[in-house]
Amino acid sequence: MKKGLRRMYVVFLTPVVFAFVVAYLYPVLRTIQMSFFKVSDISAARNTWEFVGLFNYQDLFSRQLFQVSARNMFLIFLVGGALVFLISIFFAWVLHKGMLMGNFWRNVIYLPTVITPVAMITVWTQYVYNNRYGLLKSIFDALGLEYLSNIPWTSTQYAFWSMVIAFVFCSIGGNLLVYMAAMKKIPDDLYEAAFIDGATDGKAFFHVTLPLIMDNIKTQVTFWVIGCIGFFLWSRVFSVVPSDPTTITPASYMYDQIFGTSISTNAVAGNTNVGMGAAIGVVLCIVTVLALALINAIFPKEKYEI
């Protein structure tokens, strides 16, 4: 390698490596180290940390609230992901095939995606789920369904699934645009050839469209998995009380352990354990890596040429 070229590499790469070490690698290593200690406060001096080994991890997995949060995360990923995929792929296919006022309906479906989540949560809790004057109550009252109109959708009994439905509604638009953009890249000649061979619309979708947009589906599934593992804002804001076991997720539970936020007496103890919070972060990181490896193993590796 020429001396001038080597110097250029050093000049351009040094700031990037420095930024990576300072902004990413050091915090990660510090978090892993902290997970083996009992730390009373996030700003506590290093000499006040109490080494506990793997106790934070053992204690974490034995806690019922963490088990509930992990189950909630899994349900959001599985049920919510299935609904988002099926609904968005269906509307993308319908709009791609041609529909009256297609651009209008596409924009309507996408609109919730560009609105801040806090605003959307407020709309759903105050104007959709409200059991005094909410949209659902008005609809069920008009249909004479008194039992459904009186359901307290944001109560502890129904809060989790109400949150999932609202979150799914707000997640469809982004997936819809990605799938529509991918479908538009598929040449019409492929569909014409399929129809000449006697394929129906359904067969054309499963044997032409779906294989050719598989890379886009893989990307959206990856984003969905990462979003579910880091699911925090909806969990904190949607419930009437933060840290409600009904809607709590591991990311929200980690926040409670680090900052000591506790309103529900059944949620988190008043004393904080930053080491426990760090252990949750490490566990979520490992889960993310395993989930991404699983996605790479599940999705086909063959590439289709368009």
N, C-alpha and C positions, 0 to 999 in steps of 0.2 A: 504494500500500500504506500502511495506517495506521501511524503511528509506533509505537504500542503493539504491533501485530502484528509489525512488523519487529524490535522489541526482543526479543519472545518468541522469534522464530526464532533470533536471535543467541544468546540465553541457552541454548536447548536444543541447538542445533547445534554450538556451540563445543566442548564436551567431546568430542562424537563426532568432529569433524574433527581435534581435537588427538590423540585416541587413535589415529585412523587414520594420521595422519602419523607419529607416534612408533612405533607398534607394527607398522605394515605398510609404508608408503611409504618411510620412511627406510631400513629394512633391505633393501628391494628395490633401491633405488638404490645403496646401499652394496655390495650383492652384485654388481650389474652393473659398478660401477666396479672392484671387486676382481678381476673376471674378466679384466681387461686387464693385470694385474700378476702378477709372481711374488712370492708371499708365503710365507715359510718357516714362519710360525707364526700361528695364528688371533689371538693376542694381540699380534702384532708392531706396533710403532709405525708410523704412516703414513709417516714419512720413511725407513723401511727398505724400503718396497715398491719393486720394480724393474719399471719399465714394459716390457712385452713386446708390447703391441698385441694382434693376433689370434693370437699364437703358441699360447696356451693352447688355443684352439679347434682350430687346425690339428693340434697335437700330440694332442689328445684323440681326434679322429676317426681318427687314424692308429694309435692303440693297439689292439692285438688284443683286450686284455682288455675295453676299453670296447665294442668291437664284439660280443663274446660276451655282455656284460651287456645290451646293447640287444636282441640276438636273444632272450635269455632273457625279457626283459620282453615282447617281442612274442608269444612263444609262450604265456606265461601269460595274456596278454590274449586271444589268438585261441582256443587250444585250451581253456584253463580257462574262458573266457567262454562258449564254445559248450556245454561240458558243464554248467556252472552253469545256463544259460538253459534248455536242453532238459530237464534233470532236474527243476528247480524248477517249470517250467511244466507238466510232465507230472504231477507229484505234486499241484500246486495244482488242476489240472483234475480229477484222480481224486478228491481229497478234497472238492472242491466239488460234484461230482456225487453224492456220498454213498458212504460206505464204512464197513464195520463197524469200530467203535472209531476213528472218524476223528479225534476230538480227541486221543486217545492218540498216534496216529501223527504227528499234526501237532506235538505237543509233543516227541516223540522226535526228529523231524527238526530241529526248531528248537533243541534243547538245546545242540549244539556251538557255536552262535552266541553264547551268553551266557557261555561258559567262556573265560577269558583265553587268548590265543593261545599263550603260553609253556607253559601247562599242556597244551593240546591237542597242541603239538609234542612235548612229553615223552611223552605217551600214545602218539602214533604212532611215535616213534623207539624207545621202550623196550618197548612192549607190543603193537604191531601189526607193525612191520617187523623186530623183533629176530629174527635168523636162528638163535637158539638155543631160545627159548621163546615167540616172538611169535605173535600170532593167525594170521597168514598161514601161518607154518610149521606150526602145528597143523592148520590146515584142509587144506593140501596134503599133509601126512603122512597124514592120515586118508583122503584120496582116492587115495593112492598115487602122487602126482606128485612124485617125488623131486627132479627137476631144479628145479621151481619152489620147492620148500621150502628148497632150499639157496642161493637167490639172495640175495646181500647187498644188500638194498634201500637201505641208507643209504651204500653205497660210492660212490665217484666216478662209476662207470659208470651207476648207477641213481638217484642222489640227486635229480637235477632232476625227473624224472617222478614219483618218489615224493613229492616235495614238492608238486608240482602236484595230484596225486590227493588228498593230505591237505587241501590248501588248498581245493580244490573241495568236498570233503566238508563242511568247516566253513563254507562260504559259501552252501550251498543253503538253509538254514533261513530266513535273512533275506529272500531273494528269494521263497521260498515264501509267507511271510505277506503280503508286499506284493501278490502276484498273487492270493492267495485273497481278500484284502480288496477288491481291485478287482473280482473276479468276483462277489462277493456284492452289489455295487451294481447289477449288471445285472438289470433286471426280468425275471421269469419269463415275462411276456407275449411278450417278443421270442423266447424259445426256443419257446414254444407256437406262435407264428405260423410260425416256421421249420419246425417239425415238421409242422404242418398242410400246408405247401407241399411236403412230401416230403423235407425235409432229414434227413440222418443226423446222428449225434453228431459225426462228423468234420467235416462241412460246417458244422454249427452252431458248432463251435469256430473254424474258420478264417474264417467269414463273419460271425459275431456276436461271439464272445468276444474273439478276437484284435484286431479293429479297435477295440473299446471299451476295451481295456486298453493300447492302444499308448502312451499318455502315461506310464503306469506303467513299461512296458518301457523307454521312453526314459530315464526317471529312473534306473532300475536300471543301465542300460548306462553312463550318465554316471558314476554312483558306481563302477562296476567299472573304467572307464577311469582315473579318478583314483586308485583304489586300486592298480591295476597300475603306473602311472607312479611312485607313491610306495612301491612294494613293497620293504619293508626288513626288518621283524622276522622273517618266515619265512625270508628269505634268510640272515640272520645266525645264527639259532638252530638251524635245521634241519640244516645241514651240520655234520659233525664238526669241521671247522676253519673259522673265519670267513674270509671273503674267498676261499672255494673257488671257482675259476673255473666249476665245474659249476653252482653255484646263485647266483652273484653277479648283481646287478641294478644299474642305474645309480645308484639311491639308495644302495645299499651301497658301491658304488665311490666315490661322492662322500664318504661318511663316511670311507673309507680315506684319501682324498686330504687331507681336512681334519685328521683326527686321527692319521693315520699308523699305523693298525692294520694289521698284516701278520703272518700266521702262515705262510701258504703262500709258499714262495720264488718261485712262479710268479705270485703275485697282485700285490702292490703293493710298490714300493720302500720302503725304510725312511724315506727323507727325504720330508717332506710338501711339498705345494704347494697352499696354500689357494686360490690363484688358479685352479688347475685345478678344485678342488672347486666354486668359485663359478661357473666356466664350465659345469660339469655342471648346477648348479642353474638357470642361465639356459636351457640347452638343454631341460631337463625342463619348464620353464615354457612355453617356446615350443611344445613338443610337446603340452602340455596344451591350450593355446589352439587349436592346429590340430585336435586330436582333437575338442574340443567343437564347433568350427565344422563339422567333418565330420559329427558326430552330428546337428546341427541341419539339415544339408543332406539327410541320408539319410532321416530319419524324416518321415512325412507331416505336412503342416501343417494339413490340414483337421481340424476338430473334430467329433466325433460327439456328438449330444445324446442323453442317456439319459432 
